[in-house]
Amino acid sequence: MKLTNAQALLGACAVAALSTAATAETITIATVNNGDMIRMQGLADDFKAKNPDIDLEWVTLEENILRQRVTTDIATKGGQYDVMTIGNYEVPIWGKQGWLMPLDDMPEGYDVGDLLPAIAGGLSVDGKLYAAPFYGESAMVMYRTDLAEKAGVTIPDKPNWDQIKEAAAAMTDKDNGIYGICLRGKAGWGENMAFITSMANSEGARWFDMDWNPQFDSPEWKATLDGYLDMMTNYGPPGSSSNGFNENLALFQQGKCGMWIDATVAASFVTDPEDSTVADKVGYAQFPNKAGMEGTGHWLWSWNLAVPAGSTKEDAAKKFIAWATSKDYTNLVAAQDGWRAAPPGTRTSLYENADYQAAAPFAAMTLAAINGVDTAHPTVQEVPYTGSQFVAIPEFQGIGTAVGQQFSAALAGQATADQALQSAQALTTREMKKAGYIK
């Protein structure tokens, strides 16, 4: 049977399609189930259109489970994932261990130089980038401008702890269910210890000296915990030892908090008129410091995309990471959901964008907070580690949570500050000896 030209053309197209399907490379992406990452999956058709030879397989997990799975996989060289979503806690640790592929050859036009220096610095080892940031945050003061005015207090752009305590006292009105300050009290290395470690840095404290000896018996740590407990006991909400980020967010949105010191990402939530009763009454200030000791109390967190060393699909994985963390992706999100939804805290160009500035009145303060972080020098004293609200060693997750439990117990009235610090010193010393840091 003789084929017509049209039949021959259709047959050739079918063969080409089968050939393309057969040669398509599938990369497996392990990611967290937060809103930004779900949005990324929804926009993935844009990546597919630009890269028809790469298929995407998603493994979307709750944060704690994700961390367990990717840690196990990368430590055992399991090779299940080609792209991993990890925090800036893991990146320098895994980069030093050779568990991640460096991202020093990103595609042309990616513009690594546009990444915020503080964020990129936390994802680099010996000057090489080991993960690309999808989203970043620092911490700042969010406060009720109406309550501050009513109480006759002014919160400066760069407050110290004495000013914060004074404002908390003045704004507290317990009879009407208003508490001057809301802070994290729930135990966990990423919950209360994120805040308390940042506060400790601002007081000149450090987790370890240069020989890895724990420092909870120092006057700086005593000043930190005494000040924290004093503010929370006198001016904080009841049951605060159970409050983490989400609980304090709800309290602030309901008008129960005069001030809330927490992650910069919260600003977009407390100013959302659909969810916040005080959306038009929020002011911002930098993370507080001890009087005369400016600029050492920030924290820095980011969710990042990285290629594990066990992947056999490095080129395809890097193409995906470049797409998901690019300027074009930010524009894609803005076009679909508005500039307010743009992933924050990663690129200088976003904060230079007039449309973003108009949609996010907290943008300038967020940028200043992030740029103020130096993960190599989190406190005024010399330290053997990097990190800001955490210590970038593998043992910190366990130690940080155990110390957080001691401090949360003190907040609940189950121990004194001195007892909590003594327990923190003892347990941290024991674990550091067990891990071989000290003899």
C-alpha angles and dihedrals in degrees: 000000000000117000121226118233090253092052091049091050092049091049092051091050091050092051090048091050092050089048092052092047091049093051097042112120119222120213122193116221121199110201144162123258098239125127097259093053093046087052090051091056090050091055095046093105086077090059092046092052090054095041109034091165093063124073122196127222115189128209105186117187143168111266100255093045091046091053092050094048098047093042092053093045096049095043091052094039088237094160096211094133134048096187123032129193106220138159129248086255091069100037101073092040095050093038091057090049092054093244095126133057114238116246095217095126105053116163120279113277095027091116105212087182090068092064113106106262094228092052095043090046091058090053097048134089119194089348095307122118112231100178137022117232119240096176135002140188144177128186135265145161117273113190142173108256092197094053092046090052092047090050092047095238130132121210109205123218089253106032128183124220093258090059092047092051091048091050092047091053093048095048097045113110105164094173088065095039096254119135122196096224138018119197136164115276103160111112119251142103088251096037122046093000092058089061099035093048090051090049090048091052089052090054092052095256126138134196095229139012121231090278093052094253111151114248105204089118091064124109090239092061091046090052090049098051095039091052093046094049092044093055095043096045095048104031107016130094122268117267092025093149086075096048122106132163096298096046093050091046090057092047093051094046089052092054096251099122130068091194136009122189110198147105118340090232088072090071092077090053099046090050095048105111091205093062107019125071090198099045094130096043104063127118129182138219137171121270107282125253138193109276108275094013105092129181106016105099105075129114129211128206133166139171109225142183119232140171114234116227089240094065118110091195101066098145095050091044092052091049090056094046091049090052095047096048100038133111088247090059091053089053090048091055092047092051092053104034107012132260093284088070095053112124103260135217104031113084134047091213092063091059091048091054111106092206091056092045090054093048095044113043089180093059098100094050091046091052092048090050094050094044090051093064122102107182091189091057108031094159138022092257123078114262134188093220141061127229137086113224089012139036112245099229125110092243095058097087092062097036094044093052092047092051089045089057090055093050093045089052090053090051089052090054095250094118139014122251090252092051092049092050092048090051091047091051093049098046095043091049090050094050094045090052090048090051092049099246092119133019 
